[in-house]
Amino acid sequence: MSKIHHGGNIEEVAEKLNVPVEEIKDFSANINPLGFPSDLWNVLVQSFANIEVYPNPKYPGLKKAIAGQLDVDADDVFVGNGATEILDEAIRAEKATDALILAPTFGEYERLFKRTGVKVHHYQLQEKNDFTLKMNNLLDLLRAHHEITVICLTSPNNPTGQIISPKGLRMLTNFCNKHHRLLILDESFIDLTVGSQPSFVTELTDQDRVYIVCAATKFFAIPGLRLGYGITKNDKLKSLIKVQENTWSVNGIADVFGQNMFRAKRYIELTHQWLDVQQPALYEALRKIKAIKVFPSVTNFFLFKCSDPDLREKLIRQRILIRQCDDYEGLGSEYYRVAVKGPQDNVLLVNTLKKVLGRDER
C-alpha cells in the first residue's frame, strides 16, 4: 500500500505557488463549506476559561448530548480525538488476526489494522457497478474465509460516495452475530448525505456485534479541533472498548463544543439545504464534461475518472486543489475526488475543468 496522501494539504500548495492560503480553492478536503457554526463561537470562547482544568475523563455531558441526538443511552456512547482514534480503539479491542475492508476505501483502516499486526483482505468494488457494494457477494467471501473475524466498512464510502442500504447492513450484522464476527461501521459522512440518509444506529440492538463510528469533523467544519464518537449497544463490546480508551482523549474545548454542537439547529438545517441543492447540481454539471466520467454519490464529494494524469497539477496552477486518488487500493492516477462547495466555487471548478480539459461537453 502506498503512502496515504489525505486531502487538505493546502499550505503546501500555497507555498509552492508562493501565494496566500486564502487564494487557493480547496476541493480536496470534504469539509462543510458553511464553516464553523457562528452561533457556537461564544460557547467556544467561554470554554477557554476551563483550559487549566482537566476534563472529566468519563465525559458525562458530552455523552449525554450525543446520546440525546441519536436516541441511545449515554452508556452506549464512547468518545475520542476524532473518528480515527475511535476506529483504532475498536480495532485494538477485538484482537483479530484477519480483517476485511473495501477497495477502494479510506486508507487509514488498512494502516490501523496493519499497525496492530492484523492481516488485511480486500473486497474489490467494481467500476462497472459504480463501486456499489454487492452484499451477497461480500457474504460469500466471508463464508469462504473463516479467518476473517472483523469487517470494517464505511457508509457512505470514501472516495466513492456510495451508501450501504439498511437492509444490506442488517444482513451483514445478522451474519456477524451468528458467526461471531465483528462489524466496524464508519458513518463519518452519514450526516452529509442528500436526503438525510438514516444512520444504522437506529437499527442497533444489544445483540448486534457492531461498533458504529461517527465524526463531528466534517459536518461542523472542525478538523483542527478533532472530535469523534462511537456507538454500540452490545455489553461485551462496551467492556472490550473501555479497556482501550485513552484517558482525557477529548480536550476540554472539544468536550464543551460537543456538548453544544447539536443546539446549532439553524446551521444544521442550512447545511442540509445547501447539500440537497448543490450536490445534485454539481453532479449534473460534471456529467456534461466529456473528458471525465463522474460516478454517482450520495454525499458531499464525487469520484471521477479522467485520462489526464496531470490534471491535479494543472488545476493547482489555476489555484484549485483536488484530491488525486492514486494512493487508494484499486484506483490509479486517473481517478480524482472533489468536494461539493458553495455555488460560486462549484461553478468555478466546473469552468476551470472545462478550460483545462477543453470545452467539449456532452
Protein Blocks (a to p, Z undefined) as FASTA:
>chain_A
ZZdfbghilmlmmmmnopafklpccfkbccdfkbpafklmmmmmmmmmmmmpccdfklmm
lmmmmmmmnopafklpccdedjklmmmmmmmmnopabdcddddddfklmmmmmmnopacd
dddddfkloopacfklmmmmmmmmmmlmbdcddddddfklpacdfklmmmmmmmmmmnop
acdddfklmmmcghiiadfklmpcfkbccdddddfklmnopaknopaddddfbfklmmmm
mmmpcghkbcfklmmmmmmmmmmmmlmmmmmmmmmmmmmmmmmmmmmpmkbccdddfbfb
dcdddfblklmmmmmmnopacddfklpghiafkbccdddddfklmmmmmmmmmmmnopad
ZZ
